[in-house]
Amino acid sequence: MIPTDIGGVEPSILHDEQAAPDSARARISALIADDEPHVRTYLRLVLRSLGVTTIWEAGDGAETLHLYELHQPTVVLLDLNMPVLSGEGVVQGLARRFPQAAVIMVTSQSEHQTVKRFAEYGAIGYVLKQQPRKVVTEMIADALDSLDLDAVA
């Protein structure tokens, strides 16, 4: 069940007026799900640098599912270790209820079995947080470029 109360925390949505309006990536909406505010800020900056203009943020797994249901963003950047509901629980819930959900795992865990498991869940990308910003940006850009933007309203 997806909770209707997210603890009184107002989810943030950001619009970057600096992004080129005709950019294909400007049509992408993203949900960043990470329990660490500084990581969410970092990922928001990366997405904005790539031309993504609509971004929501969630600090735990339950809030992630709630915001996904409300907004159905084009892509979710999802941390593996989160409170309330783990990233694994989130990706399983999304796969079950929203099979079209595009998920990019953004985590510090690089074990082969973990990467393989999330690929089996349908994750379109797996980004290690500890990589240099340039590498993180390129990996996220590659994952965004793999999306079928014709299906994005």
C-alpha positions in Angstrom: 0.0 0.0 0.0 1.3 3.4 -0.9 1.0 5.9 2.1 -1.0 9.1 1.6 0.9 10.9 4.4 4.6 11.6 3.8 5.3 12.9 7.3 4.4 16.5 6.6 7.4 17.0 4.4 6.7 19.0 1.4 8.3 17.3 -1.6 10.4 19.6 -3.7 9.9 20.3 -7.4 12.4 22.4 -9.3 12.1 24.0 -12.6 15.3 25.2 -14.2 14.5 28.1 -16.5 18.1 28.1 -17.7 17.7 24.8 -19.6 17.1 25.0 -23.3 13.4 24.7 -23.9 13.8 22.7 -27.1 16.2 20.2 -25.5 14.9 16.6 -25.8 16.0 16.1 -22.2 13.8 19.0 -21.1 10.8 16.7 -21.6 12.3 14.2 -19.0 11.0 14.4 -15.5 13.0 12.8 -12.7 12.5 11.6 -9.2 15.6 11.5 -7.0 15.3 9.0 -4.1 18.1 9.1 -1.5 18.0 9.6 2.2 21.0 11.9 2.2 20.1 15.5 1.4 23.6 16.4 0.0 23.4 13.4 -2.4 20.0 14.6 -3.6 21.4 18.1 -4.2 24.4 16.6 -6.1 22.1 14.5 -8.3 19.8 17.4 -8.9 22.8 19.5 -10.1 23.9 16.7 -12.4 20.4 16.3 -13.9 20.0 20.1 -14.3 23.4 20.2 -16.1 22.0 17.5 -18.5 18.9 19.6 -19.3 16.3 17.9 -17.0 13.9 20.6 -15.9 11.4 18.9 -13.6 12.8 17.1 -10.6 11.1 15.7 -7.5 13.0 14.4 -4.4 12.2 11.7 -1.9 14.1 10.9 1.3 12.8 7.4 1.9 11.4 4.4 0.0 7.8 4.9 0.9 7.9 8.6 -0.1 9.5 7.4 -3.4 6.6 5.1 -4.2 4.1 7.8 -3.2 5.7 10.5 -5.4 6.1 8.0 -8.3 2.4 7.2 -8.1 1.5 10.9 -8.0 3.8 12.2 -10.8 4.9 9.1 -12.8 8.2 10.7 -13.7 10.2 9.6 -16.8 13.0 8.2 -14.6 13.9 7.5 -11.0 17.4 7.8 -9.6 17.2 5.4 -6.7 19.6 4.7 -3.8 19.8 1.2 -2.6 20.0 1.9 1.2 17.1 4.0 2.3 14.9 4.1 5.4 11.3 2.9 5.7 11.5 0.9 2.5 14.8 -0.1 0.8 15.8 0.7 -2.7 15.2 -3.0 -3.5 11.7 -2.9 -2.1 11.0 0.3 -4.2 12.3 -1.2 -7.4 10.3 -4.4 -6.8 7.1 -2.3 -6.1 7.7 -0.2 -9.2 8.2 -3.3 -11.4 5.0 -4.8 -10.1 2.8 -1.7 -10.3 4.5 0.4 -13.0 6.4 -1.9 -15.3 7.2 1.1 -17.5 9.2 2.8 -14.7 12.8 3.6 -15.8 15.1 3.2 -12.8 18.8 4.2 -12.5 20.4 2.8 -9.4 22.7 5.3 -7.7 24.5 3.7 -4.9 27.9 3.0 -3.3 27.5 -0.8 -3.5 29.4 -2.3 -6.4 29.1 -6.1 -5.7 28.5 -8.0 -8.9 25.4 -9.9 -7.4 23.8 -6.6 -6.5 24.3 -5.1 -9.9 23.0 -8.3 -11.6 20.0 -8.4 -9.3 18.9 -4.8 -10.2 19.5 -5.5 -13.9 17.1 -8.4 -13.5 14.6 -6.0 -12.0 14.9 -3.9 -15.1 17.1 -1.0 -13.9 18.4 0.9 -17.0 21.5 2.0 -15.3 23.7 1.5 -12.3 25.9 4.4 -11.1 28.4 4.4 -8.3 28.2 7.5 -6.1 31.9 7.4 -5.4 32.8 7.9 -9.1 34.1 11.3 -10.2 31.4 13.7 -11.1 32.3 13.6 -14.8 31.8 9.8 -14.8 28.5 10.0 -12.9 27.3 12.6 -15.3 28.2 10.6 -18.3 26.6 7.4 -16.9 23.4 9.2 -16.1 23.4 10.9 -19.6 23.9 7.5 -21.3 20.9 6.1 -19.3 18.8 9.1 -20.1 19.7 8.8 -23.8 18.5 5.2 -23.8 15.0 6.3 -22.9 12.2 6.3 -25.5 11.4 10.0 -25.4 8.6 9.6 -28.0 6.7 7.9 -25.2 7.2 10.9 -22.9 4.3 13.4 -22.9 
